[in-house]
């Protein structure tokens, strides 16, 4: 079982760039109750926000939530092994 990082350890990653799913992302938030990190696309990837009629209203950067805990059992989410931190630790 891989050790699950503390909220403080996760919050220390906010602002750092990572590579995940062949894209670069910034870690922009940690949701402590959900034990999830929120990634925002560092490139031009975006999604279109539509109104109630399905008409495009504006484009927003791609955002992705990635759970820290393994959804199929105990320990760390194995998907985190596919994420590479690109920035050095803060000094």
N, C-alpha and C positions, 0 to 999 in steps of 0.2 A: 504494500500500500504506500503510495507516494504521499508525502506530507502536504497538507493543504496550507497555503500561506495565510498569514494573518491579514486582516483588513489593512493594517499599517504597511505591511510589505507590499500589498497590492496597490495602495494609494501612492507609494513611492514610484510606481511605474507610470503614473499619469503624466502625459506629455511626451512620453518616449515613443519612438517609431518602431513598428514591428512588421515583419513579413508574414502574411498568413493567406492561404489560398491564392498564392502567386500574385498578391497585391501588397502594396505598402499601406499601412494604417497608422493612425495615432491613437494611443490609449487616451480617451478623453474623460472617462468616469469609471468609478467603481460603485456598484450597487451592493451595499453591504447586506441587506436583508435577503436579496436574491442570490448573493455570492456570485456575481457576474461582473465581467469587465466589459466596457462599451468601447468599441473601435469605430473610428471615423476614417473613411477613405482619405488617403494622403494625395491621391491622384485626382483626375477629373471625373471619376466615377460618381454618378448621381442617380437619384430616383426622382420621378415626377410626382408631385403632389396634385391630386385631383379634387375637384369640388364634388358636391352631392350629385351632380349631373354627369360625372365622369369626364368633365372637361379639365384639361391641364391648367393648373394655376401657377405653379412655380417649381423649380428644380431645387432639390436639397441634396447635400452630400450623402453618399451611401453610409449607413450606420449599421453596425452589427453587434449584437450581444453574444458574449461567449461565457457560458457557465464555467465556474471553477471546479465544482464538484462533479464527479462521474455520475451521469444520469442513469447508468446501469448497475450501480453498486457503490461501494465505498471508495474513498481516495480521490485522487485528482482526475479531472476530465482528460482522457487520453488525447483529445483534440489539441490540448495545449502543447503537446509534443510537436505539432505541425506549425507552431508559431515560433519565429526567430526574432529576438530582440536585436534591433539594429543600432540603437544608440548606446553609448557607454553609460554606466551608472552615474547618477548625479554625485558630484563631489561635495 
